[in-house]
Amino acid sequence: MQLPQSLSLSLLDYLIVNFEQETKVRGFSTFSVTMSLAPLLLLLLLPVPSSSGAQLPNQGQAKDPPIATNGQPFPWDRMRLPKTIFPLHYDLTIHPNLTTLDFTGLVRIELDVLEDTSMIVLHAKQMQISHVRLLAPEGVRPLRVLEYPHFHQLALQSESVLTKGRRYQVQLEFAANLSDSFHGFYKSSYRTSSGEVRVMASTQFEATFARGAFPCFDEPAFKANFTIRIIREPRHITISNMPQVKTVELPGGLLEDHFDTSVRMSTYLLAYIVSDFLSVSRTTQHGVKISVYAVAEKIDQTAFALEAAVKLLDFYDDYFDIPYPLPKQDLAAIPDFQSGAMENWGLTTYREAGLLFDAHRSSASDKLAIAKVIAHELAHQWFGNLVTMEWWNDLWLNEGFAKFMEFISLDVTYPELQVDDFFLGKCFEAMEVDSLSSSHPVSTPVENPMQIQEMFDDVSYDKGACILNMLRDFLTPEAFEIGIIKYLKRFSYQNTVNSHLWESLTDICSSDDLDEGRMKHKEFCSKRKVQSGASKWYSGDELDVKAIMDTWTLQEGFPLVTVEVRGREVRLSQERYLKTDDPSLTEGFLWQIPLTYVTSASNTVHRFLLKTKTDVLYLPQEVDWVKFNVDMCGYYMVHYAGEGWNSIIRVLQHNHTALTSNDRASLIQNVFQLVSVGKVRLDTALELSLYLSRETEIMAVTQGFGELVPLYKLMEKRDMPALENQMKSYIVDLFRGLIDRQVWTDSGSVSERVLKSYLLLFACFRNYPPCLTKATQLFNEWKESDGNMSLPVDVTMAVFVIGARTPEGWDFLFEKYRHTMQMSVKSRMKMAMAVTPLQDKLQWMMEQSLLGEVMKTQDLPDVVVSVSRNLRGYKLAWDFFRANWHTFIKKFDLGSNSVSYMVKGVTSQYSTREMLHEVRSFFGSLTEESGSEMRCIQQSYESIEDNIRWMDTNLPLLKAWLDRRSPRMSHEDL
């Protein structure tokens, strides 16, 4: 699953609009894939430093003996299902009624009995169960049904024992309402250009929502085959994981579509859609039929998604050396969709903005973001679908790999998208969350649905991807590729844990694997064993990938490596990087860190595996400077003690291209983050930032903005306009030369175009006269043409933001928003409207997004967070957030990335003890059932506390530095 894009809080990703929260889910845009500039808008509105239905209780066992709904004892007291019975096959018939918005169904489940038992425990949530029968060799007999809604469980009790080794079938009839959330089997709708509202139904089962659509064993290890039948009206079509094999006419004019039996898979990967979609299709080189489905009036925006899906599925087929096992792969754009996308096997589903691309209206960053989300979901067809984690504690095996493979696959299939320019931002995002004491290990115990939902976050997605990238660099790309192919082949159609991956990556050149491997892998292994691949790091020990990677997956946080150079001697030490005023919280952590470094004397990348708290290495000669963590391939920060930072500053000021752009970006991020933990003075970080007047590369420039803009946002609500304006002027002056060189056309490489959009939006937002004049002129011309004038795509965000500042402009923008069918344009308009200074418009937008009629409720989290970061709207958003909390958690679900994003996004602006008290008071009033135990609440407290510490410590230093700098600021400095 891909997180909604705006749900990740780091600066860079909103350049490419990540669906993360992945979002993700987690994760991977709540606004849309096209909103490449959303993060800048949120950053410009963000006044803090760059640092930081009822659910179930947290334990996996009932506190008291469970009682069923009929008052009888429930025979199972654990949240996880017993392992006495496994499902083998589901025959599932579903009949949705899109008029009454409910559905009925019949499921017959074939069971394999592993231990003698008289009960079958499975999942069902909020549905009426009837006519439950056991089909045994001796005949058909009824089963007694007990329900325990607290754990979403049914117990089916038999009068006779189900015997080990025998197979049985159980049949249940069921009925339920279509969900009005975004999970389970839920209602979606869209409005045509003529204003007609059309209803459809779609599924979203990850992580624990299949149980709301049919009775099932709803845990990832209970893999089975599925045969699906769906009853529909003739005006609709149905699609599911497998191809349709026939359609049968039923009495009353209804039709029943029959689908082929699926491969063996987990329940969360099942999917079906009832709609009036149209589709376009192509066939891959390997003979797989690819189809893209969308509403009729948007089908002309599917060409790029179709092309990308064909290229990417062919790439993965070859890269993994495992044929895609299904005859087809559908991609469907769903009008209402909480996540960014979902990897259902053979039927991946997406937000419309995550799949639809208009060649004339969508931007370069839109194309990159759409390609990334498709790459993510198709990678899941192997990582996650073919090989699935045993339990949700190892979700990162799915999501970290899919996030990582986005970049590997697009680097080959779409080199012009320059995807490598954007990977570093994922690691910065992960570190933002991982620097708090409330972070969690990549692999961490979870039991209940809320805890499982919380796993869809930046740690599982982005940290997972970053430590895989570090491991790939450690082993060499060739060895890493061999190892993951070995892993996928060994565990196809099975479930895995962390150690299975490490075993596959440790001994990649075993004879058994060579017998089955590709020629290039045999050649690689014939030249050297994998141990020699790692010998560049250290010698004398046998490679133990598990020992190394357990330090990265089984403990939270990441290391700060301190480097002190004394002549040829380099002294190294490691500790946990943690934003806290309690030093004891950093104790007891130790990583095995694959260090890399270059020096002023050599561009050769040197390598050293740091396995102890301290160590020493020796350079062949004395050097002017040393840079560790080359291109930030490692998931760690570096502090240069003694004269180290001064040496780095000198090389940046005199010859910044001596270091790569990723190295420069990582230095900017490291030095400002070290200010937050007191390792570096603020004025040292600001002195380093001066070199940015000569910077042109996207990662370094955007990271510079990401560290500097929040400094003036700290002052915006503290009535200190003089200092605030000083800081704003410094940033504008710093980047003035680069801003002035931007042209208001769609020209340049992808990275250049994304950077242009970013710079012009910032300049307009800061009322830089040349930008303000040009944007105002373009908006007025566009308005006078009634929106028919073609604006350069790269500058539309800046133009819309300026236009939305007036009531007339905002109203005009809203009218165009209501009627446009171009999803990328719609997204940019919505974001521009959400950052207006007009308070009545901000309040109206939040209310309308909650209603979901003229503005989609899926976008509500982005609207609320945008308003909360707006100087004119933050009080409105805080009041709205508290007043509608219970509606939010019902609609988006406790623990979801959407709820987490709102909690952290709305509160991250606060930096006073008064607001910390107010935030604590609100969340402290919640019950466990209404979210009091969510991790994001603790994260919000920690972030506010960090902001307070930052203000107390650094505000005087900032003022003093700007006062010293102001008299000597000149264009020569720039």
N, C-alpha and C positions, 0 to 999 in steps of 0.2 A: 504494500500500500504506500502511496506517496502522500506526504503531508501537504496540507494546503500551503501555498507558497508564502503568504504573508505571516504565517505562524512562526517563522523563524525570525529572530530578532537582529541578526547581524546585518551589517551594512551592505556587504557586497551582494548577497544573494538576491536582494531585491532588484539588483541590476538585471538579473536573468530570470527573475520571478520563479521562485522555487515552489513546487506544489506540496510542502515539504509537507506536515505537521501534520510524509511522510509523512507534511508536515507533515508523511507523516505524513498516511496518513499522510506525521508527526510531518504528514508532518506537516514537504513535500512535507496556488495562492488563494487565500480566502477571497481576495478581490479578483485576481485572475492572473493567468499566466502572462498576459500582455503587460501587466503593470511593472515593467522593469524598473520604474522609478519610484515605486511605492516605498521602498525602504528609505530612499533619500527624503521623501516627504515625512515619513515617520521620524527619521533622524532629525530633520529640521524642526519638528514639533516636540522633540524629546528633550526634556530639561534635566537629564541625569548624565553622569559620566558613563563611558562605555565600559562598564564593569558588570560588571554584572547585568429519571424516575428514582426512587430510593434505591440505593445500591447496597452492597453487601458489606458486612463487617470484615475486618482485615485478616482474621484468622481462617485457616482452612478447615477448621472443625467447629461444629456448633457448640456454643457456650453451654447450652442446656440440652438435654435429650430432645431431639427434634420431634415436633408434633405436626402431623399432617392436617390438612384443611378440614377433615372430617372429625378431628379430635383424637384420632388414633395415633399411637407411636409410629413415627416414620422409621423404617428399618435401616437407614444409612445416615451417618452423622458427619460425613466429610464433604467438602466442596468438590473435590476431585472424584470422578466416578470410579467404582471398583473395576478391577482388571479381570474379573471372573468371566466376563462375556465380551466378545468383540464383534462389531458389525462387519459383515462381508459385502452386502449389497442392499441398496435401497431402491425399491420401486415407488416412485413418488408421483402422484397426480395432484395438480393444483388447479383450482377454478376461481380466479379472481373476478370480482364484479366491480367494474370501474364506475358504476353509477352509485351503488350503495357503499362503495369503498370498504368492502370486506372480502374474505375469501374462505373457501372450504377446501378440504383436501383429504386424501387417503394415502397412507404410507404403509408399505410392507417391507420389513427389514429382515434380511437373512442373518442369523446369528451363529457364531461359533462359540461353544461353551468350553472354557478352559479349566473350570473347576465346578464340581457339583454345587448347585445352588437352586434355591426356589424363588429367587427374585431377579428381576431385570431393572436396573436403575439407569435412567437416561434423562435427557434434558427436554423441557418444554417451558415456554414462558408466555404468560398472558394469552392462553388459548383454551378453548373448550375441547375436552377430549371425550370421545365416546366410542362405543362398539370396539372395545379392545379384546383381541382374540390371540391365542397362541395356536399356531399351526404346527402340530407335532406329527411324527410318523403314526402315532396312535389315533390321530384325528384332531378336530378343531375343538378347543375349549376356551371358555372365557377366563380372563385374568382379573384379579382384584386390583383396582387402581388407587394409589395413594399419591397425593400431591404435596410437595413442600416448596412453596413459592420462594421462600427465603434463599434457597440455593438453586432455584429454577429446575427442580428435579421432580421426576415421576418415578414411583416404584411400582412395578407390575408384579404382583405376587401370584405364584402358581401353587395349586394344591398338591402337585406332585413335583418331584425333584427333576430339574433339567440336568441331564447326565453329561459329565465331562467327555469330550471327544465327539459328541453328537451335534448335529446342526438342527436348528429350529427356525421358524419364522414367526414374527409378531406383527400383527396388523392393527393400526389405529386410525380412526377417523378424527378429524379435527376441524375447528373453525376459529377465525380470529378477524379482527379489523386490520385493514392495511395500516401500517404504522404512520403516525403523523410526525415522526422524527426523520432522521436520515439513515436509520439502521433497520435491519431485518428486511421484511417485504414491505416496502413503503410506497406511498403515493407521491408522484411528482407531477408537475404541470408546467405548461408553457403557454404563452400568448402569441397568437399569429399576428401578422402585420395588420389584419383587419380587426383585431381586438378580441377574437374568439379565444377562450381559454380551453385548452385540451388537456385531458388527464391521461396519465400513463402509470404503470407500476414497475418498479425495479427493485433489485436486491442489493444489500450490502451486509455481508455476513461476518467479515473480520471485525473484531476478534471473537466475540461470543454472542452473535446475533442470529445464527442459523436457527437456534432454539426458539426464536420468536416467529419463525416461518413454518416449521414442521418439527415434530418430535424426532430427536436424533441424539447421537452420542457426540456432543459438541466440544470435543477436545482434539487438538491437532494429531495426536498419536492414533486416534481411532479412524484410520484410513479405510475407505471402502469404495466400491463402484456404485454409480448412480444411473438409474434409467428414469428419465423425466417425461411426463406428459402434461401438457398445459391446455386447458379449455379456454376458448376465446370467442369473441364475436368476429364476424367476417371482416369488419372494418379495421381490425388490428392485425399485427403480426406478432410472433413470439420468437425469441432467440434464447439459446442456452449454451452451455459449455460445448456441447457436441452438435454435429450437423442434424438437421431435421431429416427423418427417414420417411415419414408419411403424415398425411392429415386425414382424419376420419370425420365424416359428417355425423352430428348428433341430433337427436330430436330438439325441436325448438329453434332450429337455424344456427346452432352453435357448432363450432369446429374444435376438434381435439388434435393438437400437434404432438407427434411422437418423436422423441430424440434418441439418437444412438446411445448406447451405454458408454459411460465415461471410463477413463482410466482410473486406477486406484488413487484416491485423493482425500484430503481432509475436508470436513464439512464447510469450513470457512471459505473454501474456494469454489463452492457451488454458486451458480448465478443463473437468473432468468429474468427476462424483460418482456412486458406486454406493452406495445406502443403502436404508433402509426409511422414509425421511422422509415426513411428511405436509406439506401446503401449504395456504395460504389465498391468494386472489387478488382483485385489483381492476384496473380499467382507468383509465388517466390520461385527462385531457381531450383529449390528442393521440392517443389510441387505442393506447397501449402497454400490454400486459398485464404487471402487476406481481404476482409471487408471492413469498411468504416460506416457506421450507422449514425444518423443525426436527423433532427426534424427537417421536414421538407424544405423550408425556406433557408436552411443553413447548409444544405448538402453541397453547395458550391464552395464551401470552405473546408472540404475534407481532402483535397488533392495532396497537400503536403503530408498530412498524417498517413495517408495510404502509401505514399512513396517512402516515407521514413520507416514505416512498419515493415515493408518488404525488405528494405536494405538491412535493417537491424536484425530481423529474424534470420535472414541468411547469414549475417555475420556471426550471430550466436551459435547457429547450427554448426558452422565451421570451427569457431573458436573452441567450443566445448567438446567438439568431436562426438556429440551425441545428437542424433536426429530429433527434431521437435516431434513429439509422439502423437500429435493430433492432426487430423486432416484439414483443420481450419483454425484461423485466429481472427476473432472479431474484435473491433474497437468501437465502443459506443459512447457518444457524448450525451450525458444525462443532464437535463435542465436543472435539477435540484440534487446537489451532491456535496456532502460535507468534506470529505477528504479530497486530496488532489486527484487521486486515481486509485484503482484497485486491480490486482493481478489475477482475478478469477481465471482459472485455466481454460483457455480457448475463448473467453469472452471478457476482455479487460474493459473496465468502465472508467470514465473520466468526467471531470467537469467540462462543460462546453469550452471554457477558456483554455483548458489544458489540451484540447485536441483540434480546435477549429482555427484555421489560419487563412486570412485574406491577403492574397499576394499584393494588393494595392493599398491596404489599410493597416496591415500588421507590421510590426517593427522587426529589426534584426534580432533584438533580444526576445521577442515573442517566438521567433523561429527556434532560437536556441532553447528556450524554456520548453516548448512543445516537444522538440527532439529529445530533451533530457527526460521528460516524464514518460514518453513512449519507450525510451531505452531502459528506463527503470522497471517498468511493468513487464516488458518482454524478457529482461534478465531474470525476473522472478519465475518465468516459466520453467527455468532450471533451478535457480536458487530460491527455494521456498515451495515451489509446486512439486517438482520432481524429487527433490530432497528437502525435507521439512524439519524444522526444529522439533525436538521431542515435546517441549513445553515452552510457554511464552517467556520464561526466564532467559532463553537464548534467542529471543526475537532478532537480535542483531545478526545472527547467521543468515536470516532472510534479508533484513533491511540494510544492514551495513554493506553486504555484498551487492545488493541491487544499486545502492547509491554509488558504490565504487565502480561498478560496471558501466554506469552512465558515462563516465569519463573515458574508460578504456574503449568502449564501443564507438562513441562519437568521435574520438580522436582519429579513428580509422575510417568510419563511414562518412563523416562530415567534417573533414579537416578545416574547411573554410569557416566553421563556427568557432574555432579557436577555444575549444572547451577547456583546455589546460589553464587558460588565463583565469578560470573561475574556481578551480578546485580548492585553492588555499582558503577561500572564504568559508568553506565548510568546516575546516579545522578551527578557524577563529570562532565560528558560531558554537561549536561543541565546547570549546574552552570557556566560553562565557558561562555556560551552565555548569561545567565541570569544575569551575573554580570556587563553587559554593560548597559548604559542608553538607548541604542537603542533596548533593548529587548522589548518584548511585553507580555501582559497577556496571559495566556493559552487560555482564551476565549476573542477574540478581534475582533472588527468590520472589515470586509473586504467586498469589492464590486467587483472589477474587477479581471479578470483572473490572472494578475500578483500578486496581493495581495493574492489571493487564493493559488497560487502556493507557495508563501513564507510561508504559514502556515505549509507546510510539512517540519518541522525543528525539532531541538532537543528539543525545548520547547513543541511542541505538542506531540511528541513521548516520549522523555525521562523524561522531567519534569512531563508530564501527568502520566507516569508509577510510578514515584517516589512519587508523592502526593497521588496516589491511594494506594501504599504500606504503606505510613504513615497512611492513613485513615483506612486501614485494621488492622494495629497494634492498632490503637485507638479504633476501634469498637469491636475488636476480630475477628479472621478469620471466626468463625462460623456466627457471626452476619453479617459480610460483605458478605459472600456467600449467605445468605438468602436474603439480600437486593438486590443484583444484579440479582438474579433469579427473584425476585419480579418485578424488573425494566424491565427485558427482557420479562416476560410474559405479563405485563400490556401494553407494548408498541410494541408488535410484529407487524410487517408490517407497523409501523408508524414512524413518525419523532419526535425527542425530542430536548429539550434544557437542559442546566445545571440543572435547578431546578427540573426537573423530576427525575433525578438521586438522588438528595439530599432528595427529598420526599420519595423515595423508601427505602433509607437507614436510615431514621429517625424513622419510625414507622413500624419496620419489623414484629412485632408480632400481627398485627391487625387480628381480627377474620376471615375476608374474606380470607386473605392470608393463615391462618392456615387451612381453609377448603380445600384449593388446594395444600398445601405444602407437602413435603416429611416427612416421619416419623421422621427422625433425626432432622428436623427443628422444628417439633411439640414438640419433646422432649426438644430441646434447649429452646424454648419459654416457655414451661411449668416450666422450672427450674428458669428462670429469664427473666425479661423484658429487652429490649435492654438498657434502662437507667441504669440498674444495671451493664451491660457490660461496660459502660463508667464511672461507679462510682469510679473505681480505679483511675480516673484522677482528678475528682473534685466532689463536692457534692453541693446540694442546688439549682441548676439550672436544668431546663428541657433540655434534649439533643436537640441541634439545629444544625444538620449537615450542613444545608445551611449557617448559620451564620459563622460557622467555615471555611467551604470550599470556600465561596465567597472571603475570604481574600487571598486564594491561587490561585484562578482562575481568578479573576477580576482585580487584580493588578499585574504588572510585578515585577520581582526580587524575592528575598528571604531574610529572616532575618539573621542577625548576632546576636547571643545571647551572651552577656558578663556575665560571672560568676565570682563573687568575694566571696571567702570563708573567713569568719571571725569567728573563733571558730565554734560554731554550726550554725551560721547564714550564709545563702547563699543569696547574693544579686544578683538579676537578672535584666537585662535590654535588650531591643531589639532595633535594628535599621536596616535599609536596608544595605546589603553588596553591595557596588558599587565601581567599579574602576573608580574614577574620582578625579579631583582636585577641584571640586566645591561642597562643603559640602551641599549647599542648595538642591541639587538633591536627597539627602537621606531623606529629611524631608517629613512628612505627610504620612508615611507608618506605618501600624500597622497590625500584624497578630495574629490570635489565634493559638498558637504553642503548640502541644502536646509534652512536654518535657519528656524525660526519662533520668535516671541517675543511675549509680552504684557508690559505694565507696570502699575504701580500707577495710572497716569494713563489707561489705555485698555484695554478688553477686546478691542479689535480685534486680530486676529492679523496681525502684521507678518511679512514674509518677506524672506529674503536668501540668495542662493546663494554660499556660501563656496567659492571655487575655488583659493585659495592658502593657503600656510602661515599667514600672518597677514593681517589686514585690519582696517579700522576702519569703523564705521558711526556715524551721528549721530542722536540722539533729538531730536524737536521741542522737548522741554523736559526739565528735570531731573526725576527720579522717585525714589520711595522704594525701589522694588525692580523687578527685571526677571526674568522667568522664560522661559528658552529651552526649545525642544523642546516646544511646546504639545501637551498630551495624549500626549506621547512618540510622536508620529507618525513621528519620525525615529529611525533606528537608530544612535544615538550617545548618549554621556553628556556631562554638562555640569558643569564645575567653576567655581564663582563665587569668583573671587580677591578679595583685599582684604577689604572688609567685606561682600562679596556674600552669604556664607552667614549671617552675622549678620542681614542684612536679611530673608532668607528665614525664618529662625527666628522673628523678631519677627512677621512676618505670620501664620505658622502658629500662634503662641501666642495672638495677639489676634483673628484673624479668618480661620481656616483655610479657610472656604468661599469666600474671595476667589479661591482657586485650585480648579480642578476636582479630582475625586477621582483621576483618572488623573495629573494633575500632582502631586498630593500623593504618590501611590504612587511615581512616578518620582523625586521628590526623596528619599524614604526610601531607595530602591535606590541612587541615585547617591551619596549622602553616605556610606553605609556601604561601598560598593565603593571609593570614593576613599580610605577609611581603609587599605584593603589595599595601595594603591600609594603611600602616604605623602603624598598630596596634602592630606588633611584629618586633623586630630587626632581620636582616638576620642571625646574628651569633647565635641567639637563635634557629632558624629553623635548622641551620647547626649542632648545638650541638645535637639536637634531632635526626638528621639523622645518627649520629654515631652508634646508636643501630642497624642499618640495617645490620651490619656485622654479626649479629646473627639471622637475619630474614630468614625464609624459605618458608613462605606462599605467594601464587601468588599475591593476591591483594596488600599486603603491599610492596612486592618487586617491582612490576611493578609501583605502585604509587611513590615509592622512585625514580625509574628511571625517571618517568614522571616529577618529580619536579627538579631533579638534572641535568639531561642531558641538558635541555635548558639553564642552567647557563653558561656552556662552549660554547654553540652555540652562545651566545650573543657576544662572543669575536672573533669568527672565521673570521668575515669580518671587524674587526677593527684593524688589524695589531698589535695584542698583544699576540704573540705566547707563551711567557713565562707563563703568567697567564692562558691562554687557556690550555696549557699542564699540568699545576699544577692541574687544575680542573679535567681534564681527568684522570690523575693519581690517584687522590683522589677517583673517582668513581670506577675505576678498582680495586684499593686496597680494597675498601669497600666491594665489592662483590666477591673478588678473591676466598675466601674459598668456596662460593656457586658455583661459576663457575667451580672450580677444581673438585667438587664432581659430576658434570654432566657426564653421559656416552653417547657415540655416538651410541645409539641403541634406538629402539622404545619400551621402557619399562616404567612402572609406570602408575599411574592414569591419567585421562584426564588433571587435573590441573597440575600435575607434568610434563607431557609431553609438555604441552603448555609453562610452565615456562622454561623447558629445551631448547626448540626452541628459546625462547626469549633471554635467557642468552648467549647461544652459538653464536647467531647472533650478539648480542652486543659485545661480546668479540672479535669476528673476525673483526667486523667493526672497533674496536679500536686497531686492530693489536696486540692483546694479543698473545704472541709467541706460547704457546701450541695450541691455537685454530687456529691460522693462519697456523701453520705447518700441523695440522690434516686436515683442510679444503682444503688446497692446494693439499695434498696427495690424498684425496678422489676425488677431481675434476679431477686431472690428470688421475687417474685410470678409472674414469667414462668416460672421454674423449677418452682414449685409447681403451676402450671397445665399442666405437662408441655409447655411451649412453645406452648400453644394461645392464651394471652392475646395480644391484638393490641397490640403496642408502637407508639408513634408512630415512624414511619419515620425522621424526622430525628434521633432520639436513640438509635437502636439501636446505633450504633457505640460511643458512650460507655458504654452499658449492657453491651454484650458485653465491652468491654475490662476493665471492673471485674470482671465475672463470671469472666473467664478467669484472674484472679489466683490463684484457689485450685484445688487439684487436682480437687475435686468440681465446681466450676463449669466448669473446662476440659473435663472428661470429658463433662459434660452438653452443653456447646456442641458438642463433637465428634460426639456421637450425633445431634444435630439437623442438623449439617453433612452427615453421611453420608446422611441420608434426605430432606432437602429438595430439591424440584425448582425452587425459586425461585432463579434465578441471582444476583440482587442480594443476597438474604439469605445465600446460600452464600458469596459473596465477603466480606461483612462479617464473617461468622463466622471465615473463614480468617484474615483480617487480625488480628482480635482474638486469635486463638489464637497467632499468630506474635509478638505483643509481650508475651506472658506472661513473668513473671520465673522460671517453673519450667524449670530447665535440662534436665531429662529430657524434658520435652514438646518443647522446642525442638529437641533432637537428634533425637527421633523424627519430628518434622515434616519435617526436612530429608531424613532417610532415606526416609520414605514418599513424599515428592514426587519423589525420584529413582527410586523403584520404579514410581510412576505407577499404582498400583492403587486405593488409597482416596483418594489425592490426585493430581491431574493433574500430570504432569511439565511441562506448559506453564507452571505456576505456580512451578516450582522457582526461577527467578531471583529472584522477589519474596520467596519464603520465605527463601532464603539471605541476601539483602540485609537483610531485616527483622531476622533473627537477628543479623547482623553489626553492626547499629546498636543492639542491645539490650545494655545494660550487663552483663546476666547471660549473654549469648550470643555476644559478639563473638569470644572465643577459640575457641568451638566452631565458629563459622562459618568462621573463617580456616583452621582445621585441616581442616574438611570440604571447603572450597573447594580447598585444595591437594591433598588426597587424591583428589579426584574430577575433577581438571582435564581429564584425557584423555577421560573420559566426557562431560563438559560439551561439549567442542569437537566431539565426534562427534555428539552429539544435536542441538546447536543451530547448529553450523557456525562455523568461524573467521570473524571479522569481523562476525558478526551482532550486531544490537542487543542480543540477549539476553546474549551473552557479554560484550560491552562494558559492559553495565549491571552485570553481576556484578563484573567487574574493577574498575570505578570505584566501585561501591557498597560492596564489601567493604573497599576500601582507603581510602576517603575519610574514615574516622573517625580516621585516624592523624595524629598531630602531633608525634611524637618522632623524633629521629635514629636511635634504635634500631629503630623499626618501619620507617623508610625503608630502612634497611640490610636488614632481613628481607624486605621486599617486593622490593627489588632482587635479592636473592639468589635468591628463588624464580623470578621472571620471567627473570632472567639465566640460569637453568639450562635454559630451554626452547630448543628448536631452531626453525628457521624453519618447519618443517612443523607444529610444535605451538604456533605462535602468537607467537614472539618478536618478530615485526615488526609486530604490531598497534598501531595508533595509540593505542588506549585504554590501553596499558601506559605509554607516555610521558606520557599525560594523568594517569595515577594518580601517577607520580613528581612531576609538576609540582604537583598538588594537595597532596600531602603536604608538599612544600617550601614552598608558600605557607602552609600551616597552621603550619609551624614558624616562619616569619618573622613571621606574625601574633602568635603566642604570645610570641615573644621581644620584640617591639616593644610590644604593647598590653596585656599582662597587668598590668603595674604601673599603667598609666593607668586601666584598668578598676577596679582595686581602689581607687585614690585617688578616682575619681569616685563610686563607690558609698559609700565612707566619708563623703565630703562630703554626699552626698544623703541618707543614712540618717537623720541627726538631724532633717532638716526634712521627711521624708516624713510626710504626713498625708492624711486623706481630703479635705481642702480642695484639696490638690494634684491630686486625682483628679477 
